[in-house]
Amino acid sequence: ASKLVAKKPPYTFVLSNNFMGNAWRPQIEKLAQLTTQYPPFKGNVSMRIVNSANTNSAQLSDLNSIIATRPDVILLIPGSSTFLDNAVKRACNAGILVFTLSAPVTEPCAYSVNENMFLGNEGAGQWMAKVLHGQGSVFSDQGVVGLSISEQIQNGFLAGLHKYGPNIKVVGQFAS
C-alpha cells in the first residue's frame, strides 16, 4: 500500500475477471465502476475491467497484458488458486498492488479480500435443510474447478445441510 501513498492520484485500477458465468460477476463489475463515481474515489480512481474467456490460459494472457500497462492496482478474480501465481508475483515486483476477490491465490504478495466461504455456505445448507423439513434429496454445487475455496463452499454447505437435515441425501453433484 506504500506505493499508493508515495504516488499522487489519479490511480489506475484494473479488475481482472475470469468469466461471466454467474449473477455475482456483473454485479461486482458494476459495483467497482460505481464506486469510482463517489468520494473519496471520484476523480482519484479510474477503473478498467478485463473479462477473460473461461480458461486459466486466457486469464493469464490478459493478466500479462494488464501488467504491461502498469496500473497501480489489480483487482483479481482468479480462475485458479495457483495458475496465476507467477504473473501475480511479476505484478507485485513491478510495484503493482494485487488484491484477490472471491478466491485467493497462493502467491503471498497478493492481498486476499475474501469472505469465509465455509461459514456462508454452512448457513445456506442449514436454510436448505429447514426448507426441506429435514428430508428429501438435493444436488450439490461443488463450485469452480481449480479454486481452493470450492472445497470450503462444498464442505460448508454439506455441514449445514446435515446439521439440520441428517436424512437429506445428496443424489448428485456438479461443478459450476
Secondary structure, DSSP 8 states (H G I E B T S, - for coil): -HHHHHS-S-EEEEEEES---STHHHHHHHHHHHHTTSTTTTTTEEEEEEE--SSHHHHHHHHHHHHHT--SEEEEE-S-SSTTHHHHHHHHHTT-EEEEESS--S-TTSEEE---HHHHHHHHHHHHHHHTTT-SEEEEE--STT-HHHHHHHHHHHHHHHHH-TT-EEEEEE--
